[in-house]
Amino acid sequence: MTKYFFNVRTRLGYAADFEGMDLIDLRAAVTEAQQSALELAADMLVRGVPLDGEQFEISDDVGTHLMTVRWIDAVEFEDVYLP
């Protein structure tokens, strides 16, 4: 198991994850980030808050940046027909 950290970057600043999560590999870390991003993005949209660059920056236990997961990418928008 490897410890992955899910740091959050928004237009307002940066919040470091000091706890991290033990996961089997980077793929599992990305899946975790995508699921969390979907929940957080959905909450923002329900409250009428626009998504504006929020993202998880996944890093390892030595601080190496491994992957970025943008919250907006976790949300699937379907084409809407407007008459």
Helices and strands as residue ranges (DSSP letters): E 2-10, E 13-15, E 21-23, H 26-46, E 55-59, E 65-70, G 71-74
